[in-house]
Amino acid sequence: MDAAVIEQIVLLIVVGSVVAIAAHRLKIPYTVGLVAAGIVMAFLPIRIEIPFSKDFLFEVLLPPLIFEAALYIEWRELKRDLVVVGTYATLGVLLSAAVTAAIMHFAVGWVWPAAILFGVLIAATDPVSIIATFKEAKVKGRLRLLVESESLFNDSTAAVGFTLAVAVAIGEPVGFGWAIWQLLSSAIGGVLIGIIFAAIALLTIGRTKDHLVELAMTTFAAFGSFWAAEHFHLSGILACTAAGLIIGNRIGHGSITERGEESMEHFWEFAAFVANSIVFIILGVNLAYQDFKQAAIAIVIAILAVLAGRAVAVYALSALFRKSKWFVNSSHQHTLFWGGLRGALALALALGVPESLPYRQEILIATFGVVAFSVFVQGSTVTPLMKRLGELPKRDSDPST
């Protein structure tokens, strides 16, 4: 990483800080403010050369965001709703992808390989957008657990589905058994790597009282688990989630010193702030460069298709739990539907579509359109929706509090 990139990262952190202050005073969502700032920066004589790619997102920005979110997930609460979360994260992604692909094929006229590829990469909700939005809105309880956990766990389904769709698009032979094996190995392998890295970190932490060493080992667990899993083509998000979940659930049990716990909280909160600032500002810069006029009709249909796919996934699957202990009430379902944001992760996958495919540009512009809608429309209205549904206490529903 050269000096120019480091300077730009510092600039984005400063811009993110200014946006945070402005968003607080204007009472607008912080993430919306960041994307808007990125769009404005695209028209200034400032050239942002930080790469918006899957590699940069996965290797640098996702680990702190995922780890910080996982630190505060209570295992007892997650275990209680693991069946629901798992259903949304697997069957939900497949249902959403199928509905979206069918609409894009029949309504827009895309060939099936392009429609399926788009349906899969846009089906999974984006942990970056969701965690930032729900954290800012101070959502708590079961709703936050369901929404954030789903966004963390559906990565494996989307990643395997994307790999399968790309293979089909380029003419490689694939089978159902191979797809199931890839899904299971990616998920289970990722979790195992997360457990291993968390265990190493905790064993080291247990042999020291130095809060800096404790902090260093949590950094090792976050980035190390993510990078190791991705290196072996497993789920980095699940690996990082597992590591954060294990370490987070040891907080308050004497495994980590009080000073270490305090340092950990401040450090990872700041790391998430920096990562969010970079992600959403760069997202805004890239949105400004798109010519949406050329594919306006396709983008509108794509937005409606994604919403339809999400609606089928949430409401149909929630009906399965209607008479069980996992019952999901209607207000939670409405929030799960409208709060299923798309963002940087979908764009990173879209940018990973092989350039040799003739319909790559159509997929990319449709993805940018859906993400723009998700950030500006859904992102700015999901908190008022939760307030209207009674999901937020009045004192927590105001983003300025």
N, C-alpha and C positions, 0 to 999 in steps of 0.2 A: 504494500500500500504506500503510494508516494505521498509527498508532502502536500500536493494540491488536494488530494482526496481527504486527507486529515483536516486541512483548512476548511473544506466544504462541510465536513461532518460537524466541526465546531460551529460553523455558521448556521447549520440547520438546528443545532441545539439552542443557539441564541434565538433564532426565529421561533422555535417551539416554545421557548420561555415567554416570549412576547405574546404569542398566540394564546398561551395559557392564561395570561393576565387579561387579555382582551376578551376571551371567551367567558371568563369569570364575570366580567363587568357587563358584557352584552347578553349573558345568559343563553349562550348557544353551545351546542355540543363541541367539546374540544377537538374531536376527530374531524368534524366538519370544518372547523376553523383551520386546522392544519392542511387539509386538502385544498381549501380555498387559497391559503397562503402559497401553496405550491403552484397553483394555477397562475397567481399573480407573478410569482418569481419567474415563471416561464417567459414572461413578456418583458422582463428586466434584463439589462446587460450583465447578467450573472449566469454563467454557464455551469450547470450542475452535471458533473461527470461521474457521479456515483452510479454504478451499474444497477439497473432494476432488473435483476435476474433471479432465477430460482436458486442458483448457487449462493449469491449474496444474501438472499432472504433466509435460506436454510442455515448457512454456516455462521452468520453473524447476528441477524436480527430476531429470528424465531426463538432460539434457546432462552434468552433472558425473559421474554414474554411468557413462554410456556412454563418455565420453571417458577417464575414469580406467582403465576396463577395457581399452579399445582401446590405450592407451599401452604395455601390456605384452604385446601379441600379436605374436609374431615372424612377419614376413611369410613367411619361408622355411617355417616350420611350417604356416602357414595355407594357403599355396599347395599344399603337399603333400596337404592334405585338403580342398581347396576343392570338389571334386566331391561328396564325402560330405556336407559341410556344406550345400552348395547343394541336394542332394537332400532332406535332412531338412527344410530351410527352405522348400521349395516343395511337392514331392509329399507330404512328411510332414504339413504343415499341412492340405493338401486331403484326404488320407486320414483324418486324425484328425477333421476337421470333418464329413466324410461319415458316418463311423461314429457319432459322437456325435449328429448330427442324426437319423439313422435310429432310433437307440434312443429318443431323446426323443419322436419321432413315434409309434412303434409301442407303446412301453412306457408312456408318460405320457399320450399322446393329444394332444400339442401339434399345432397346425396346422403344415403344412410351412414357411411363412415364419418362424414363431417358432422352430421346431427348427433351421432352417438358420442363422438369425441367431445363435442361441446357440452352435451348433456352430462357427461361424467365429470368433466373438469369444473363445471359450474354447480354441481349438485351439493358438494360438501360445503357446509357453513365455514366461515373463515375465523379461526381462533383469534387472529390479530384484531380484527374489527370488533368482534363480539366481546372479548375480554376488556378492551379499552372502553367500549360503550357502557357495558354493565357495571364496570368498576366505577366509572364516572357518575353513573346514576345511583350508585350506592345500593344496588339491588342485593338482597340477602335471602337466606333461606333456601327452600327447595327449588324455587324458580331459577335462581342463579346457578345452583348446582346442575340442574337439568340442561340449561342452555349452554353454559361454559363447558361442562363435561362432554356433551354431545360434540361440540366443536373441536374438542381435543381428541376424542376417540374416533371420529369419522374419517380421520386422515388416512388410515390404512385402507379402508374401503375405496376411497377416492383415488389413492395412489395406485392400488392394484388395478382398479377399473380403468384408470388413465393408461397404464402400461398395456393392458389388454386391448383397449381401443386403438392405441397407436399401432400395436402389432397387427390388428385387423386391417387398419387403414393402409399399411404398407404391404399387405399381402402375406404376412407370416401365418403359418398354421397355428391355431390355438385350440385348446380344449377346455371343457368345463372343469375337469379334474385339476388341470394346471392352474386355473383361476382360483379355485378353492384353496389349493395348496399355497399359492402365493399370498392369498389373504391371511390364512392362518399363520403361516411362517412369518410374515411381516409383522403381524400383531403380537404373536407370542414371543418371537425373537426380540422385538423392540422392548417389550416389557421385561424380559429376562436381562437384557443389557442394562436397562434402567436400574433393576434390582442390584445387579453386580456393582455398578458404579456407586450407588447409594450406600451399599454395604462397605465398600472400600473407604468412602468418605467418612462414614460414621465410625468405622474402626480407627481411623486416624484421628478423628475429632476426640474420640474417647481417651486418647493418650496425650492430650494437651489441654492446657487452660488458656492458651494464647488465642484471643478472639480473631486475630489476623489469620492464623493458620486455619481456624474453623471456617472463616469466610472464604479462604482460598480453596478449601476442600469442597465447599458448596459450588464454587465456580467450576471446579474440576468435574463435579457430578453433573452439572447442568450442560456444559459444553461438551464434555467428554462423552457422556451417554448419547447425546444427539449425534455428534460426529461419528462415533463408532457404529451406531445403528445404521446411519446413512451409508457408511463405507461398505457395510455388508448388505446393502439394499434392503434394509429393514425399516421399520417406522421410527424415524428420529423423534417425531412428536410424542409417540407413545413411550419411548425410552426416557425422554426428558420429563414427561408427565409422571411416570412411575418413580423416577429419582426424586422429583420434587415432592410427590405425595408421601414417600417414605420418610424423607428428611423432615418435611413439615409436620408430620404426625409424631415426631420425636421431640418437637419443641414443647417445653414445659414439663418434660419428664426427666430432666437432669442430664440428658445426653450432651447438651450444648450449654455452655455457660450463659449466664444472664447477659453479660456484655456481648457475647457472640450472637445471641438471639436478637439483641437490639441492633447490632451492626448489620446483621443479615437482613432484617426488615428494611432498614434505610437503604442499604446498598442495592437490593433487588428492586425496590420501589423506584430508585433513581435509574437503574439499568432499564427497567420497563419504560420509564418516561423518555429516555433517550431513544430507545428502539422505536417507540411509537412515533416520536417526532420525525425520525428519519423516514420510516415507512410511509406515513401519510403525506408528508411534504413531497417526497419523490413520486408518490402516486398522483398527487395533484399536478406536478410538472408533466408527467407522462399523459395525463388526461388532456392537458392543454394542447398537446401536439396532435391530437386525433381529429380527423375530419368526420364528424358524425353525420353530416348532411348526406353523404354518398350512400349510406346504408340506414337511413332513418327508419324506414318501414321494418326492415329486418331487426333493428335494435328494439323497437317497440314490441314486436312480436316476441323477441327473445326475453324481454323483461316479463311480459305476460306469461310466457311459457315457464320461466323459472318460478314465478309466483304460483302458477298452477301446480307445478311439480312439488313445490314445498307444501302447498295446502293438502294435496293428496297424501304426502308422506306423514305430515303431522296429524291430521284429523283421522285418517284411516287407521293408522297404527295406534293412535290414542284410544280408538274405539275397542281395540283388543283388550285393553286394561280396564274397561268400564266397570266390570263387576269383580274386580280383584283388589288386592291390597295395594296395587301400584296405580290405582285410579289417578288420572291427571285431570284436574278440573278445567272448565272451559276457559277461564281467564289465563291460565298457564298455557293452554293450547294456542290461544290467540297471540300471546307474546312469543311463543316458540315459532309460530308461523311468521309474524312480521319481524321478529328479531333474528331471523335466520339470515344474517348479513353476509354478503360476499365482498371480498376485498383483495388484498395483496396476494393471498395464496392462489386464488383462481387465476390472477394475471400471471403469476410465476409459472403455473402449469401451462397456460395458454402460450406463453413465450417459449415453452419447452416443446411445443408442437414442431415436428421436423419441417424445415424450410422446403423440403422436397415436395410436400403435399400441396397440391394446387389450391386448396381452399383454406390454407393457413391464415391468410389475411382476413377472410370473412369471419373466421372463428375469433381472431384477435380483436377485431373492431366490435363484434357483438359482446365479447367479454368486457371490454372497456365500457361499453354502454350500460351493461348490467351493473357493473361495479359503481359507475357514476350514480346511477339511480339508487343503488343500495346505500351508498355513503350519504348522499344529499337528502334523499326522500325518506328512506327507512331509518337511516341513522339519526335524522333530526326529529322524527316523529315517534320513535319507539318509546322514549321516556314519557312523553305526554300520554301515549296509549296506555302504558303501565299505570300511570297516575289515574287515568279515567277508569281503568279496570279494578282499581283499588289494590294494585300490587306494590305501591310505594307509600310509605308514611309521608304525610305532607311535608314534614321537615327534611325528608331525604329526596324528595322529587325535584327540588330546585337545584340545578347544576351549580349554582353559586354558593351553596352551603357546604 
